[in-house]
Structures are given as structure tokens and as C-alpha cells.
């Protein structure tokens, strides 16, 4: 498993803007396995979430590509990281049967990663104290055969409180691993093993809906050359509609010192097609897109504040 694939917390830099439509492509797999993936997407959506999941039969139109390679384990890239993966490659894999309860939880878990959720045991608020050498011995052995670096990345590493936003540790989270006896020293109650209940826990449901609220106010119209001031809280979002009167190159940018991601979509008959995005990645340099827009078309711009320690005072304009 490649290092850094897996990170109910939310990694601030990897969260989608609310209202995004994710297109997933099933590369192969028997029909019962494919149906299990569809059912898991539907369960996340039904919370409800402010994300849409649409299966596509065209690999090039997909942001999420799912394979069923039994020799490659189960894994997923995290959140918006999938946008950097070539369309020739999978962004998620399932390495075992998904038709039983454990398989269903696996499908929910890996889709959770695609939503931007990291492993729950890496929660900086968990208070887990590991028997580190036993953890290395367990995960470098069968059936995982991870390297020590992979074990560090997927299990032992705790995220900084500035990287994540979410609940106190939830040992029953769908994003939590199962751990055998002897790996956890503290809390003492888990020294005999940690066995999550399976499926989405109540905190999973609560926090996922907070991250991606199912209903949000409609977007406002953004007029060329008119700056729109914004004051956003951590994780908060603002949506705008652009309806250019001339076909030409435009610049869309934020001003100030807030850590935001800016994403542009074209409204294609009610379906929002991703055109591009920019993330200042905590540099305070603002987000900026240079793109050709066509007269008579409708576009949607979405901005989301990430870093909880950053200022939410900013403005957006296009010209």
C-alpha cells in the first residue's frame, strides 16, 4: 500500500467543497461486488450529504476509479487527492468480498477516505498509547506485509490539531481499524483488543452531515469587477453564480489572507462539471484561477475555508 494513501476526523486540506458531484467508474469486478459499492455510496448519500455520487461508464469522466484486485488489499486515496491521479490508475481498490457485513463496512470505510476522512485511530484527541514494536511486528507480518514506514503512516502517526476538524475519538467509527490484543497500552480497556461495531456510527453520521450539509442556501450572483467581502468560519463555504456576458479569458481570485480552496464548475443542464480549482495551501497567497468562460453559459464558484487557525475574512472577485 503506497504511503500517505490513507489519512470521524476530516483532513482540512482534502475536503471537497459542499455540493460537489463525484463521478465514479467501476473498472472491473463481479456484479455482486459492484452492487455492494453502489449500495455503500447510497448509504453515505442518504444521511443526507451535500455531495452527489454518480456512476459513469466513461473512465475519462470519473474523479473516482474503483478496482477489485484481490492481490492489492483494500485502500483509497483521500479526498481531493484523487484529482491528481491519472485516469489510467485506480483511486480505490477492494481486495476482498464486499457482500458480507465486514465487506460492507470496508466499502463504507474506503468511500469515507474518498470523502476526505482519515483513520480514526490517528485522531490527535484519541489518547491511544501504542506498544510501538508490537504494532510494527503485527502490521509488517501477514496478511498486511507493510513496511515500517507504511505502518507509521497508516497507524502510529497522529495528525496535528491544525490539520483536522472533527469529533473526540470514536472507537466505533467506520474509519477505525480493528486491532488485536496487545497493541494498545492506553486506554487500558482496549489492551485486550479494539473491535468497532461495524457500519456507520452515530458520530460518523453526525459529523459527516456537519462537513457536507445536505441543504444549503442558494448561490448568489457574482458580478464582474465587483468584490464580495466574506467572513467564513472553519470549514464554512460560500457559493456564487457567474453568468458572463462576453466570451473571453477571466480571472477569479480571492483577496486577503485566508486559507481557502476555490473551485469552478460549469452548469451543464443541471449537472455541475468540474473545470478547475486552486488551493493556497496555507500560504496566505490567496486562490486564483485564469480560465476562458463563454457568454450565455452558467458557472458556479465555490470557496471553502480550511485552516481553523486562519482568518476567515476575505473577498472574491472576477474580471
C-alpha positions in Angstrom: 0.0 0.0 0.0 1.6 3.3 -1.0 2.4 5.6 1.9 0.0 8.5 2.5 -3.0 6.9 0.7 -5.0 6.8 3.9 -5.3 9.5 6.3 -14.6 10.6 12.2 -12.0 13.3 11.5 -11.6 15.4 8.4 -8.3 16.4 6.9 -8.9 20.1 6.2 -6.8 20.3 3.1 -8.5 17.3 1.4 -12.2 18.1 1.9 -14.4 18.7 -1.2 -16.5 21.8 -1.5 -20.0 21.1 -0.4 -22.3 20.4 -3.4 -19.6 18.6 -5.5 -20.8 15.8 -7.8 -18.3 12.9 -7.8 -18.4 10.6 -10.7 -17.2 7.0 -10.0 -16.1 4.4 -12.5 -16.1 0.7 -11.7 -13.1 -0.7 -13.5 -13.9 -4.4 -13.2 -15.4 -6.7 -10.6 -18.2 -9.2 -10.4 -21.7 -7.7 -10.3 -22.3 -8.6 -6.6 -19.1 -6.6 -5.7 -20.1 -3.7 -7.9 -23.6 -3.6 -6.3 -22.0 -3.5 -2.9 -20.1 -0.4 -3.8 -23.2 1.3 -5.2 -25.1 0.4 -2.0 -22.3 1.9 0.1 -22.3 5.2 -1.9 -26.1 5.3 -1.5 -25.8 4.8 2.3 -23.4 7.7 2.7 -25.6 9.9 0.4 -28.8 9.0 2.4 -27.6 10.7 5.6 -28.1 13.1 3.7 -24.8 14.5 2.5 -24.4 17.6 0.3 -22.4 15.6 -2.2 -23.7 13.6 -5.2 -22.3 10.3 -6.3 -22.9 9.4 -9.9 -21.7 6.2 -11.6 -20.2 6.8 -15.1 -19.3 4.2 -17.8 -16.6 6.6 -19.1 -13.3 6.4 -17.3 -12.2 9.8 -18.5 -15.3 11.4 -17.0 -14.5 10.0 -13.5 -12.8 11.5 -10.5 -13.0 8.2 -8.6 -11.9 4.9 -10.2 -12.5 1.7 -8.4 -10.8 -1.7 -9.0 -11.3 -5.1 -7.4 -7.8 -6.6 -7.3 -7.6 -9.3 -4.7 -3.8 -9.1 -4.6 -3.8 -5.4 -3.7 -5.8 -5.2 -0.4 -8.4 -2.5 0.2 -7.4 1.2 0.1 -8.3 4.6 -1.2 -6.7 7.9 -1.8 -8.0 10.7 0.4 -10.4 13.4 -0.6 -9.3 15.8 -3.3 -6.0 13.9 -3.7 -7.9 11.8 -6.3 -7.8 14.7 -8.7 -4.0 14.3 -9.1 -4.2 10.7 -10.0 -4.0 9.9 -13.8 -7.2 8.5 -15.3 -5.3 5.3 -16.2 -5.0 4.5 -12.5 -7.4 3.4 -9.8 -8.1 5.7 -6.9 -9.7 3.0 -4.8 -9.4 -0.8 -4.6 -11.2 -3.6 -2.9 -9.2 -6.7 -2.2 -11.9 -9.0 -0.6 -15.6 -9.9 -0.7 -17.9 -6.9 0.0 -21.2 -8.9 0.3 -21.0 -9.7 4.0 -21.1 -7.3 7.0 -17.3 -6.9 7.1 -17.2 -6.2 3.4 -20.0 -3.6 3.7 -18.1 -1.8 6.4 -14.9 -2.0 4.2 -16.8 -0.3 1.4 -18.1 2.4 3.7 -14.6 2.9 5.1 -12.8 3.3 1.8 -15.5 5.7 0.4 -15.1 7.6 3.7 -11.4 8.2 2.7 -12.6 9.5 -0.7 -14.8 11.9 1.2 -11.7 13.2 3.0 -12.0 11.3 6.3 -8.7 9.9 7.8 -8.3 6.9 10.1 -10.0 7.4 13.4 -7.1 5.9 15.5 -4.9 8.8 14.1 -7.2 11.3 15.8 -5.0 13.6 17.9 -7.6 13.5 20.6 -7.7 9.7 20.9 -5.2 9.3 23.8 -4.0 6.0 22.3 -0.7 4.8 23.6 0.8 2.1 21.5 3.2 -0.8 22.2 5.1 0.5 19.2 7.3 -2.5 18.5 4.3 -4.9 18.7 2.4 -2.6 16.2 5.3 -2.9 13.8 5.6 -6.6 14.2 1.9 -7.1 13.6 1.5 -5.0 10.5 4.8 -5.9 8.9 3.6 -9.6 9.1 0.9 -11.5 7.4 -1.6 -10.5 5.9 -0.5 -6.9 5.5 3.3 -7.1 5.0 3.6 -3.4 5.3 6.9 -1.7 5.7 7.7 0.1 9.0 7.2 3.4 7.1 3.7 2.3 5.9 2.8 1.2 9.5 3.9 4.6 10.8 1.8 6.4 8.2 -1.3 4.3 8.5 -1.4 3.6 12.2 1.1 5.3 14.5 1.2 8.8 13.1 -1.1 11.3 14.9 -2.3 14.3 12.9 -1.8 17.8 14.2 -4.9 19.5 15.6 -4.4 22.2 12.9 -4.7 19.6 10.1 -8.0 18.1 11.2 -11.5 19.1 12.3 -13.9 16.6 13.9 -15.1 14.8 17.0 -13.4 13.4 20.0 -12.2 9.8 19.4 -14.9 7.4 18.3 -13.8 3.8 18.8 -16.8 2.6 16.9 -16.3 4.8 13.8 -16.4 3.2 10.4 -13.0 4.9 9.9 -11.5 2.9 12.9 -9.3 -0.2 12.4 -9.8 -3.5 14.2 -6.8 -4.1 16.5 -5.9 -7.4 18.2 -4.9 -7.7 21.9 -1.6 -6.4 23.0 -1.1 -3.4 20.6 -2.8 -0.7 22.7 -1.4 0.1 26.1 -3.8 3.0 26.9 -6.8 3.4 27.3 -6.4 0.2 29.3 -9.9 -1.1 28.3 -8.6 -1.7 24.8 -5.5 -3.6 25.8 -7.4 -6.8 25.1 -8.3 -5.5 21.6 -10.4 -2.9 19.8 -13.3 -4.2 17.7 -15.5 -1.5 16.2 -19.2 -2.4 15.9 -19.1 -2.1 12.1 -21.1 0.3 9.8 -21.6 4.0 10.4 -21.6 5.0 14.0 -23.9 7.8 15.3 -20.9 10.3 15.5 -19.9 9.3 11.9 -23.4 10.3 10.8 -23.4 13.5 12.8 -20.0 14.8 11.7 -20.3 13.8 8.1 -23.5 15.8 7.8 -21.8 18.7 9.5 -18.9 18.5 7.0 -21.3 18.2 4.0 -24.7 19.6 5.0 -27.4 18.3 2.8 -29.2 21.6 2.4 -27.5 24.9 2.0 -28.6 28.4 0.9 -28.7 29.0 -2.9 -25.7 30.7 -4.6 -25.5 34.5 -5.0 -24.7 36.1 -8.3 -21.1 37.4 -8.7 -20.9 40.4 -10.9 -17.7 41.2 -12.9 -15.3 43.7 -11.2 -17.4 43.8 -8.0 -15.6 42.5 -4.9 -17.7 40.5 -2.5 -16.5 40.5 1.1 -16.7 37.2 3.1 -16.3 36.2 6.7 -16.1 32.4 6.9 -15.7 30.1 9.9 -13.5 27.0 9.8 -14.9 24.7 7.1 -17.5 27.2 6.1 -18.4 27.8 2.4 -19.7 30.5 0.1 -21.2 29.8 -3.3 -21.6 32.1 -6.3 -23.1 32.0 -9.8 -21.2 33.6 -12.8 -23.1 34.4 -16.0 -20.5 36.2 -18.2 -21.8 38.5 -21.0 -18.7 38.1 -23.1 -16.6 35.0 -24.2 -13.0 35.6 -23.1 -10.3 34.9 -20.5 -11.3 35.7 -16.9 -9.5 35.8 -13.6 -11.3 34.6 -10.5 -9.5 35.3 -7.3 -9.7 35.8 -3.5 -8.1 38.7 -1.6 -6.9 38.8 2.0 -5.0 36.2 3.9 -7.4 33.3 4.4 -6.7 29.7 3.7 -9.3 28.8 1.1 -9.8 26.5 -1.8 -11.6 27.9 -4.8 -13.4 25.6 -7.3 -15.1 26.4 -10.5 -17.9 24.3 -12.2 -19.8 24.7 -15.4 -23.6 24.1 -15.1 -24.3 21.6 -17.9 -28.1 21.3 -17.8 -28.2 21.0 -14.0 -25.1 18.8 -13.8 -22.0 20.7 -12.4 -18.9 19.8 -14.4 -15.6 20.5 -12.6 -13.4 23.0 -14.6 -10.6 23.7 -12.2 -9.6 24.7 -8.7 -6.9 26.4 -6.7 -5.8 26.0 -3.1 -3.4 28.4 -1.4 -2.3 25.5 0.8 -1.9 27.7 3.9 0.5 30.1 2.3 -1.8 33.1 2.6 -1.2 33.8 -1.1 -4.9 33.5 -1.9 -6.6 31.3 -4.5 -6.6 32.3 -8.2 -7.9 30.8 -11.5 -7.3 32.0 -15.0 -9.9 30.4 -17.3 -11.9 31.0 -20.5 -15.6 31.5 -19.9 -18.3 31.5 -22.6 -21.1 34.1 -22.9 -24.5 32.6 -22.2 -23.1 29.8 -20.0 -23.7 29.5 -16.3 -20.8 28.8 -13.9 -20.7 28.1 -10.2 -17.8 29.2 -8.0 -17.4 27.7 -4.5 -15.0 28.7 -1.8 -14.3 26.9 1.4 -12.1 27.9 4.4 -9.8 25.1 5.6 -7.3 26.0 8.3 -9.1 26.5 11.6 -6.3 28.9 12.8 -6.6 31.1 9.8 -8.6 34.3 9.2 -12.0 33.9 7.6 -12.1 37.5 6.4 -11.6 37.6 2.7 -13.2 38.7 -0.6 -13.8 37.3 -4.0 -14.0 38.9 -7.4 -13.8 38.0 -11.1 -12.8 40.3 -14.0 
